[in-house]
């Protein structure tokens, strides 16, 4: 079992800079999550030895591998397009790693047979990649990476090439295999669902730096950037809290049920927002006037974004949207209970 501790600095001529400190314990799956261009794949390629560090070092089980070529790092890699050898059968593809490490041909083939059996593809041993489905090719690529007995496993968008139906099935299967791997695993993805299902811990990267890290539940419960809040489907604001009221930087105020003070994030789900055509009766603590900015379907409901102080997203039923006659430019009122607004230190 091996752990990973890495400090990665990479500077590109275009002005991009990646500064990332990363660790993963033996048996732990860490997802690097972020938008396109954030630096996720750059970090993975640096770990694999495909990009040279400008500064920092990479330790696997306490050994500095920063200066080693890729073939000497004992790292298994599953690339986004799998990169299976098209002229080789599934068995030959999986056996290639052990053979490259110096194993005799017969031993490598036996190892490949065992791994194909573990990923449920024994019947496809003599099939070439062009005859495999996307899910089967992904499993062959995973078996090929694991057959080398790696100390560290790297996966770059491992589910991106699959259709939605296959993706759900393979996601659960991949989670099973990652759980069984004794070393550390790093998964690069821009899909929050992949990160939530596959990873024990998520590291969110934006613009070449870590902006948040934690378990999937922690990431969803306490987002710290607009990007993370959008992934979690939440309204997020930065402001200053005093006596149970948050003054929002973007304008407006929100009462919260949390006893906090000073710089905070305030967050609540769109489903907590009630929408009215006129000011609601009663005494809800958070009521303000808004204007419809946009409307889009969201699962079996409708997501409505409003301009206002602060701007807000609400989630209503299709019937409610029709009854309220919501369309861009429509004035409305929104209300959110203080107990639905959660605030935590920024």
C-alpha positions in Angstrom: 0.0 0.0 0.0 1.4 3.4 -1.0 0.4 7.0 -0.3 0.9 10.1 -2.4 2.2 13.5 -1.3 2.9 16.0 -4.0 3.7 19.7 -4.4 3.3 20.6 -8.0 4.2 23.9 -9.7 3.9 24.1 -13.5 4.2 27.3 -15.5 3.1 27.5 -19.1 4.2 30.2 -21.6 0.6 31.3 -22.1 0.6 32.7 -18.5 -1.1 29.7 -16.9 0.3 28.6 -13.6 -0.6 25.5 -11.6 0.2 25.5 -7.9 -1.2 22.4 -6.1 -0.4 20.5 -2.9 -2.0 17.1 -3.1 -2.1 14.0 -0.8 -3.9 10.7 -0.9 -3.7 7.9 1.6 -3.4 4.2 0.8 -6.7 2.9 -0.4 -8.1 6.5 -0.8 -9.8 7.7 -4.0 -9.3 11.5 -4.5 -11.1 13.3 -7.3 -9.7 16.4 -8.9 -12.8 18.3 -9.9 -13.0 21.6 -11.8 -14.0 23.4 -15.0 -12.2 22.9 -18.3 -8.8 24.6 -18.2 -8.5 24.6 -14.4 -5.3 22.4 -14.4 -6.7 19.0 -13.5 -5.2 17.0 -16.4 -2.0 19.0 -16.1 -1.6 17.8 -12.5 -2.3 14.2 -13.5 0.2 14.3 -16.4 2.8 15.7 -14.0 2.2 12.9 -11.6 2.6 10.4 -14.4 5.9 12.0 -15.5 4.5 13.3 -18.8 5.1 16.9 -17.8 8.2 18.2 -16.0 7.7 20.2 -12.8 9.0 23.7 -12.6 9.1 23.3 -8.9 8.0 20.9 -6.2 8.3 17.2 -5.8 6.2 14.0 -5.9 6.5 11.4 -3.1 5.0 7.9 -3.4 5.3 5.9 -0.2 8.0 8.4 0.9 10.1 8.0 -2.3 10.7 11.0 -4.5 9.8 10.0 -8.0 9.9 13.6 -9.5 13.0 12.9 -11.6 12.1 9.5 -12.8 10.8 8.8 -16.3 7.2 7.5 -16.6 8.2 3.9 -17.1 10.1 3.8 -13.8 7.4 5.4 -11.6 5.2 2.3 -11.1 2.1 4.3 -11.8 -0.9 2.9 -13.6 -2.8 5.4 -15.9 -6.2 5.1 -17.5 -6.4 7.8 -20.2 -9.7 9.5 -21.3 -9.6 7.7 -24.7 -8.2 4.5 -23.1 -5.4 4.4 -25.7 -5.6 0.6 -26.2 -3.4 -0.9 -28.9 -5.7 -1.5 -31.8 -3.7 -4.3 -33.3 -3.7 -6.3 -30.0 -6.4 -8.4 -28.4 -7.8 -7.5 -25.0 -5.5 -10.1 -23.4 -2.4 -8.8 -25.2 -3.3 -5.3 -24.2 -3.5 -6.2 -20.5 -0.4 -8.4 -20.7 1.6 -5.5 -22.2 2.3 -3.8 -18.9 3.7 -6.9 -17.1 5.7 -7.7 -20.2 7.2 -4.2 -20.3 8.2 -4.6 -16.6 10.2 -7.7 -17.5 7.8 -10.5 -16.7 8.1 -13.7 -18.9 5.4 -13.9 -21.6 3.6 -16.9 -19.9 3.5 -15.1 -16.5 2.2 -11.9 -18.1 -0.5 -13.7 -20.0 -1.6 -15.5 -16.8 -1.8 -12.1 -15.0 -3.8 -10.7 -17.8 -6.2 -13.6 -17.7 -6.8 -13.0 -14.0 -7.4 -9.3 -14.5 -9.8 -9.8 -17.4 -11.7 -12.2 -15.2 -11.8 -9.7 -12.3 -13.3 -7.0 -14.6 -15.8 -9.6 -16.1 -14.2 -9.8 -19.6 -12.8 -13.3 -19.8 -15.0 -14.0 -22.7 -13.5 -11.1 -24.6 -9.8 -12.1 -24.2 -9.2 -12.6 -27.9 -11.3 -9.6 -29.1 -9.6 -6.5 -30.4 -10.5 -3.0 -29.1 -12.4 -2.0 -32.3 -14.9 -4.8 -31.5 -15.4 -3.7 -27.9 -18.1 -1.4 -26.5 -17.1 1.8 -24.8 -17.7 0.2 -21.3 -15.7 -2.9 -22.2 -12.8 -0.8 -23.5 -12.8 1.2 -20.3 -12.6 -2.0 -18.3 -9.7 -3.4 -20.4 -7.8 -0.1 -19.9 -8.4 -0.4 -16.2 -7.2 -4.0 -16.1 -4.1 -3.0 -18.1 -3.2 -0.3 -15.6 -3.8 -2.6 -12.6 -1.9 -5.5 -14.1 1.4 -3.6 -13.7 0.9 -3.7 -9.9 1.1 0.1 -9.6 1.8 2.0 -6.4 -0.4 4.8 -7.6 -3.4 4.7 -10.0 -4.3 7.8 -12.2 -7.6 8.1 -14.2 -8.2 11.0 -16.6 -11.9 11.5 -17.2 -12.4 7.7 -17.2 -16.1 7.9 -18.0 -16.2 10.8 -20.4 -16.2 8.7 -23.6 -19.3 6.7 -22.5 -23.0 7.3 -23.3 -25.3 8.2 -20.4 -26.8 4.7 -20.0 -23.4 2.9 -20.0 -21.9 5.6 -17.8 -24.2 4.8 -14.9 -23.4 1.1 -15.0 -19.7 1.5 -15.4 -19.5 4.2 -12.7 -20.7 1.7 -10.1 -18.4 -1.0 -11.4 -15.4 1.4 -11.4 -16.1 2.4 -7.8 -16.0 -1.3 -6.9 -12.5 -1.8 -8.5 -11.1 1.5 -7.0 -12.3 0.4 -3.5 -10.4 -2.9 -3.9 -7.1 -1.1 -5.0 -4.8 -0.9 -2.0 -2.8 2.1 -3.3 -3.8 5.7 -3.7 -6.0 6.7 -6.7 -6.4 10.1 -8.3 -9.4 10.6 -10.6 -9.7 13.7 -12.8 -13.2 14.7 -13.8 -15.3 17.8 -14.6 -18.5 15.8 -13.8 -19.7 16.3 -10.2 -21.7 13.1 -10.1 -18.6 11.1 -11.1 -16.6 12.8 -8.3 -19.4 12.2 -5.7 -19.8 8.5 -6.5 -16.2 7.5 -7.1 -14.2 9.6 -4.6 -13.7 9.4 -0.8 -12.4 13.1 -1.0 -12.7 15.8 -3.6 -10.2 18.5 -4.4 -11.7 21.4 -6.3 -9.3 23.2 -8.7 -10.0 26.6 -10.3 -7.5 28.6 -12.3 -4.6 26.4 -11.3 -5.1 26.4 -7.6 -7.1 24.5 -5.0 -10.2 26.4 -3.8 -11.9 23.7 -1.7 -11.3 20.2 -0.4 -13.3 17.7 1.6 -15.6 14.7 1.5 -18.4 14.8 -1.1 -20.9 15.6 1.7 -18.7 18.5 3.0 -18.3 19.9 -0.5 -22.1 19.9 -1.1 -23.0 21.2 2.3 -20.5 24.1 2.5 -19.5 25.3 -1.0 -16.9 28.1 -1.1 -17.0 29.3 -4.7 -19.7 30.0 -7.2 -18.5 27.1 -9.3 -19.0 24.6 -6.5 -22.3 26.1 -5.5 -23.6 25.7 -9.1 -22.4 22.1 -9.1 -24.3 21.5 -5.9 -27.3 23.4 -7.3 -27.3 26.0 -4.5 -27.6 29.8 -4.0 -24.4 31.1 -2.6 -23.5 34.5 -1.3 -20.5 36.1 0.4 -21.2 38.7 3.1 -20.8 39.9 6.7 -23.0 38.5 9.5 -24.1 40.5 12.5 -26.9 39.7 14.9 -28.3 36.9 12.7 -28.4 39.1 9.5 -25.9 38.7 6.6 -25.2 41.8 4.6 -24.6 40.5 1.1 -21.6 41.8 -0.9 -23.7 41.8 -4.1 -26.5 43.8 -2.4 -29.3 43.0 0.0 -29.6 41.3 3.3 -30.5 37.7 4.5 -31.6 36.6 7.9 -30.2 33.3 9.0 -30.9 30.8 11.7 -27.2 30.3 12.4 -25.4 32.1 15.2 -22.4 33.5 13.3 -20.6 36.8 12.9 -18.0 38.3 10.6 -17.2 37.3 7.0 -19.4 34.4 6.0 -20.9 32.4 3.2 -24.7 32.2 3.1 -26.3 29.3 1.2 -29.7 27.8 0.6 -31.3 25.5 -2.1 -33.5 26.9 -4.9 -36.3 24.7 -3.7 -36.4 26.7 -0.5 -37.4 29.8 -2.4 -41.1 30.6 -2.6 -42.3 32.8 -5.5 -45.2 35.2 -5.5 -46.8 37.7 -7.9 -47.2 40.3 -5.1 -45.7 40.8 -1.7 -46.6 37.8 0.5 -48.6 38.2 3.6 -47.3 37.3 7.1 -43.9 38.1 8.4 -41.2 35.9 6.7 -37.8 37.5 7.5 -36.4 37.2 4.0 -38.7 38.9 1.4 -37.6 40.9 -1.6 -38.7 42.0 -5.0 -37.1 40.5 -8.1 -37.4 40.2 -11.9 -37.3 37.1 -13.9 -33.9 36.8 -15.7 -34.2 33.3 -17.2 -36.2 30.0 -17.1 -34.9 26.5 -17.9 -36.2 23.0 -17.3 -34.5 21.2 -14.4 -35.4 17.5 -14.1 -39.2 17.4 -13.5 -39.3 21.1 -12.4 -38.4 24.5 -13.6 -35.3 26.5 -12.5 -36.0 30.3 -12.5 -33.2 32.8 -12.1 -34.1 36.3 -10.8 -32.4 39.6 -10.9 -32.5 41.4 -7.5 -30.7 42.3 -4.4 -29.5 39.7 -4.1 -30.1 37.7 -7.3 -31.5 34.3 -6.7 -32.5 31.0 -8.3 -35.7 29.3 -7.4 -37.1 25.9 -8.3 -40.8 25.5 -8.9 -43.2 23.0 -10.5 -44.1 23.4 -14.1 -47.7 24.0 -13.0 -46.6 26.8 -10.6 -44.5 28.4 -13.3 -47.5 28.5 -15.6 -49.8 29.8 -12.9 -47.4 32.5 -12.0 -47.0 33.4 -15.7 -43.2 33.6 -15.4 -41.2 34.8 -18.3 -38.1 37.0 -18.7 -38.8 40.5 -17.4 -41.8 39.5 -15.2 -41.7 41.2 -11.8 -42.2 38.9 -8.8 -41.5 38.6 -5.1 -39.5 35.9 -3.4 -39.3 34.6 0.2 -36.9 32.3 2.0 -37.3 31.2 5.6 -34.4 32.2 7.9 -34.1 28.6 9.0 -33.3 27.6 5.4 -30.4 30.0 5.1 -27.2 28.4 6.4 -24.2 30.7 7.1 -20.6 29.6 7.9 -17.3 31.4 8.1 -15.8 32.5 4.8 
